Amino acid sequence: MEIFQYEFMQRAFLAGLVVGIICPAVGLFVTLRRMSMISDALSHVCLSGVAAGLLTGVHPVLAASAFAVGGALLIEKLRSTFRTYSELSIAVILSVGVALGAILLGLGNGYNANFMSYLFGSIVAITNNDLKIITLIGLLIMTLILLLQKELFFIAFDEEGAAVSGLPVKAITVGFTVLTALTIAMAIRIVGLLMVSSLMILPVVTAMRVVKSFRGALVTAVIMAEVAVAVGLFASFYLNLAPGGTIVMTSVLLLLVTLAYKR
């Protein structure tokens, strides 16, 4: 096929394959814990990280990863501080991420054009270094999910019961929030900062409409995400559409189809 004759499209599909597996895998646990808005907060923190990376010369994905991990740790700290109103932690970190990103972006106004590729995603701009970083982070995330699958499942459905049974709930929760942060930082090159949370949540919501078991939802969500990524990349190449927006809209259409089917 013509599309695979170009190296940048080969890199885009490889990166999309990794993102399509990791995002819904993490997004399923985020959804089960009823913390879907945390992905929005951390994506806005990544905005600050990308701006800082462009300003200092550090690779933007690595800078976004560092900022996202810091934001994840702060969210967990604020959640323990404001136990009664734990959702405030997400709102606070989201506000800080947007404000700091605006300041850093203003300091490096010459980087605005490059910043847009991270804001909305860009398949043309994916380099070999981007692919290596995305793959390494993806392998790390998937390994940790496989190792902690049972514990994460237990905590997602009964956090108090998990604590009583002797599981280190706080450590696992903090670790999972860090995994969520790394997932978002990894996916921004394909989907973009503004839409990465959608790729984590929409395939999961669609899968939960189709199947009722945990493993079935995980497999179905990954399939839905991979279909959305493939359609988005093909459309961006042949129809000259924004890849991030097309991927997310494909996820929305898949959700609408399942809603109509269930009715």
HELIX and SHEET records of a PDB file:
HELIX    1   1 GLU A    2  GLN A    5  5                                   4    
HELIX    2   2 GLU A    7  LEU A   32  1                                  26    
HELIX    3   3 MET A   37  THR A   56  1                                  20    
HELIX    4   4 PRO A   60  THR A   81  1                                  22    
HELIX    5   5 LEU A   88  LEU A  107  1                                  20    
HELIX    6   6 ASN A  109  TYR A  111  5                                   3    
HELIX    7   7 ASN A  112  PHE A  120  1                                   9    
HELIX    8   8 ASN A  128  LEU A  147  1                                  20    
HELIX    9   9 GLN A  149  PHE A  157  1                                   9    
HELIX   10  10 GLU A  159  VAL A  164  1                                   6    
HELIX   11  11 VAL A  169  ALA A  187  1                                  19    
HELIX   12  12 VAL A  196  VAL A  210  1                                  15    
HELIX   13  13 PHE A  214  TYR A  238  1                                  25    
HELIX   14  14 PRO A  243  LYS A  262  1                                  20    
END                                                                             
